[in-house]
Amino acid sequence: EAAIGSFVAPPTPAAASSTDTWVVQVAAFSTHELSLAMVQRLTQSGFPAFEVPTEAGSHGLMYFVRVGPFKTAGEADQARARLRQLSELEDAFVRSVTSVP
């Protein structure tokens, strides 16, 4: 089951470090099969998509689908704008993953 749009973007830091890494978080799924299907679809559409399995407390193992990495928030935001043209991905958001898996 998809949990698109159920995650809130973290606040934007006042000053990003030049070593920050940015991604666009597209969706979160409770099954690897759904996540893999989304990664394959995005990859076929030209996006550098990947999956990040993460233990999410009471939700169990979640599979986060992300696009990136990007060196700047601006590059990630441009990718997000392209992703949002796909209707079911309108809730995609940019986040720094420098210290987050």
C-alpha positions as CSV (number, residue, x, y, z in Angstrom):
1,E,0.0,0.0,0.0
2,A,1.4,3.4,-0.9
3,A,1.7,6.1,1.7
4,I,2.2,9.0,-0.7
5,G,2.0,12.4,0.8
6,S,1.8,11.2,4.4
7,F,5.2,12.5,5.3
8,V,5.9,16.1,6.0
9,A,9.0,17.7,4.5
10,P,11.5,18.7,7.2
11,P,12.1,22.4,7.6
12,T,14.6,23.9,5.2
13,P,17.9,24.6,6.9
14,A,19.0,28.3,7.0
15,A,22.3,27.5,5.4
16,A,23.0,24.2,3.7
17,S,26.5,22.8,3.8
18,S,28.4,22.4,0.5
19,T,28.6,18.7,1.4
20,D,24.9,18.2,1.7
21,T,23.3,15.5,-0.5
22,W,19.7,16.0,-1.7
23,V,17.0,13.6,-2.9
24,V,13.4,13.8,-3.9
25,Q,11.3,11.5,-1.7
26,V,8.6,10.2,-4.0
27,A,6.7,7.6,-2.0
28,A,6.7,5.0,0.8
29,F,5.5,1.5,0.4
30,S,4.9,-1.3,2.8
31,T,6.0,-4.0,0.3
32,H,9.2,-4.4,-1.7
33,E,7.2,-5.4,-4.8
34,L,5.3,-2.1,-5.0
35,S,8.5,-0.1,-4.3
36,L,10.5,-2.0,-6.9
37,A,7.7,-1.4,-9.5
38,M,7.9,2.4,-8.8
39,V,11.7,2.4,-9.0
40,Q,11.6,0.6,-12.4
41,R,8.9,3.0,-13.7
42,L,10.9,6.0,-12.7
43,T,14.1,4.6,-14.0
44,Q,12.5,3.9,-17.4
45,S,11.3,7.5,-17.4
46,G,14.9,8.7,-17.0
47,F,15.0,9.4,-13.3
48,P,17.8,8.1,-11.1
49,A,15.5,6.3,-8.7
50,F,16.3,4.0,-5.9
51,E,14.8,2.3,-2.8
52,V,15.7,2.7,0.8
53,P,14.3,0.0,3.2
54,T,13.9,1.6,6.6
55,E,12.5,0.3,9.9
56,A,9.6,2.7,10.6
57,G,8.6,1.8,14.2
58,S,5.0,0.6,14.4
59,H,4.7,0.7,10.6
60,G,7.4,-2.0,10.4
61,L,9.7,-2.1,7.4
62,M,8.9,0.7,4.9
63,Y,10.4,1.1,1.4
64,F,11.1,4.7,0.6
65,V,11.4,5.5,-3.1
66,R,13.7,8.4,-3.8
67,V,15.2,10.1,-6.8
68,G,18.8,11.4,-6.8
69,P,21.2,12.1,-5.3
70,F,21.7,15.8,-6.2
71,K,24.4,18.1,-5.1
72,T,22.1,21.1,-4.5
73,A,18.5,21.6,-3.3
74,G,17.9,23.5,-6.5
75,E,18.8,20.5,-8.7
76,A,16.6,18.3,-6.5
77,D,13.7,20.8,-6.8
78,Q,14.0,20.8,-10.6
79,A,13.7,17.0,-10.6
80,R,10.7,17.3,-8.2
81,A,9.0,19.7,-10.6
82,R,9.4,17.1,-13.4
83,L,8.2,14.3,-11.1
84,R,5.1,16.3,-10.1
85,Q,4.0,16.2,-13.8
86,L,3.2,12.6,-13.1
87,S,-0.2,13.0,-11.3
88,E,0.3,10.4,-8.5
89,L,3.6,11.9,-7.6
90,E,2.4,15.4,-6.8
91,D,3.3,15.1,-3.1
92,A,7.0,14.4,-3.8
93,F,9.3,16.5,-1.7
94,V,13.0,17.5,-1.5
95,R,15.0,16.6,1.5
96,S,18.7,16.5,2.6
97,V,20.0,13.1,3.3
98,T,23.5,14.0,4.3
99,S,23.1,12.3,7.7
100,V,19.8,10.4,7.1
101,P,19.8,6.9,5.5
